[in-house]
Amino acid sequence: MPHAVVSYTVLERNGMPRPPSSYPDIAGPCDGRLPEAAYQFRVQNSLTTPAGLGAVNVTAWLYRDNAGLEGIQVNPNTTIQELIQQFGPADTSDAEVGIHSEGRAGEWFRLRPQFQVLQIFSERIPCWKMCGPMLRAYFPGVPWYYYYDRRSWIGRDGKLIKRAGEVLKSAYGL
């Protein structure tokens, strides 16, 4: 999996992904380029397997530069497995946490204040402990969109889906 943060060009394909949920609930619709950019990142990095869908969260952020041009920044999370391979195991099991995709993207934009974030898409709802508070504090008023929230995704058969990989498979029509 690539470790570099990349900007993304969205490729056309038939059948857009399902529309995501939003925070706040009253947010306007998600720009369809964002889930499509996340999907294209998965395809181009061979992350559409059950293991890839379950282990990796991809976030895509819509932004505008000083010239008024829009762009999309795509970031995957850094998995615990990748960190162990690079640095070895953590001293304690509670320290074995991956680097969240929202945190990676937030840092990218912190270092580039000339960009105005317009919308944030993350395949999984930003976590309540780190990412949610970070987004509210540093990107106030910017709507978030997401597919996976273990409390709310209903599959095509009407049943609640509780695993992220299954939700993403359904959302992307895989």
Residue pairs with C-beta under 8 A, 6 or more apart in sequence:
1 45
1 47
1 56
1 76
1 79
1 82
2 45
2 76
3 78
3 82
5 73
5 75
5 104
5 105
5 108
6 73
6 74
7 71
7 72
7 73
7 74
8 37
8 40
8 41
8 60
8 72
8 73
8 74
10 33
10 36
10 37
10 40
10 72
11 40
13 36
13 39
13 40
15 173
16 32
16 35
16 36
17 32
17 35
17 36
17 39
17 171
17 172
17 173
18 35
18 147
18 170
18 171
18 172
18 173
19 29
19 30
20 30
20 35
20 121
20 145
20 146
20 147
20 171
21 125
21 145
21 146
21 147
21 149
21 152
22 30
22 143
22 144
22 145
22 146
23 125
23 143
23 144
23 145
23 146
24 143
27 143
27 144
27 145
28 143
30 119
30 121
30 143
30 145
31 62
31 118
31 119
33 60
33 62
33 72
34 60
34 61
34 62
34 72
34 119
34 121
34 145
35 60
35 121
35 145
35 147
35 171
37 60
37 72
37 74
37 121
38 58
38 59
38 60
38 74
38 121
38 123
39 172
41 47
41 58
41 60
41 74
41 76
42 48
42 52
42 53
42 56
42 58
42 172
45 52
45 76
46 52
47 53
47 56
47 58
47 76
48 172
48 174
50 165
50 169
51 165
53 164
53 165
53 166
53 168
53 169
53 174
54 163
54 164
54 165
55 79
55 81
56 76
56 77
56 79
57 76
57 77
57 100
57 101
57 122
57 123
57 124
57 164
58 74
58 75
58 76
58 77
58 101
58 122
58 123
59 74
59 75
59 76
59 101
59 102
59 104
59 105
59 120
59 121
59 122
59 123
60 72
60 73
60 74
60 121
61 72
61 73
61 74
61 75
61 105
61 109
61 117
61 119
61 120
61 121
62 70
62 71
62 72
62 117
62 118
62 119
62 120
62 121
63 70
63 71
63 72
63 73
63 109
63 115
63 116
63 117
63 118
64 70
64 71
64 115
64 116
64 118
65 71
65 114
65 115
65 116
66 114
70 118
71 115
73 105
73 108
73 109
75 101
75 102
75 104
75 105
75 108
76 101
76 104
77 98
77 99
77 100
77 101
77 104
78 98
78 99
78 104
79 98
80 96
80 97
80 98
82 98
83 96
83 98
83 99
84 90
84 96
89 96
90 96
100 126
100 127
100 130
100 131
101 122
102 120
102 122
102 126
102 131
102 134
102 135
103 130
103 131
103 134
105 120
106 134
106 135
106 138
106 139
109 115
109 117
109 139
110 138
117 139
117 142
118 142
119 142
119 143
119 144
119 145
120 135
120 139
120 142
120 143
120 144
120 145
121 144
121 145
121 146
122 131
122 144
122 145
122 146
123 146
123 147
123 148
123 164
123 168
123 171
124 146
124 147
124 148
124 149
124 164
125 144
125 146
125 148
125 149
126 132
126 134
126 135
126 144
126 146
135 142
135 144
147 153
147 167
147 168
147 171
148 164
148 167
148 168
150 162
153 160
153 161
153 167
153 170
154 160
154 161
155 161
155 166
155 170
156 170
161 167
161 170
168 174
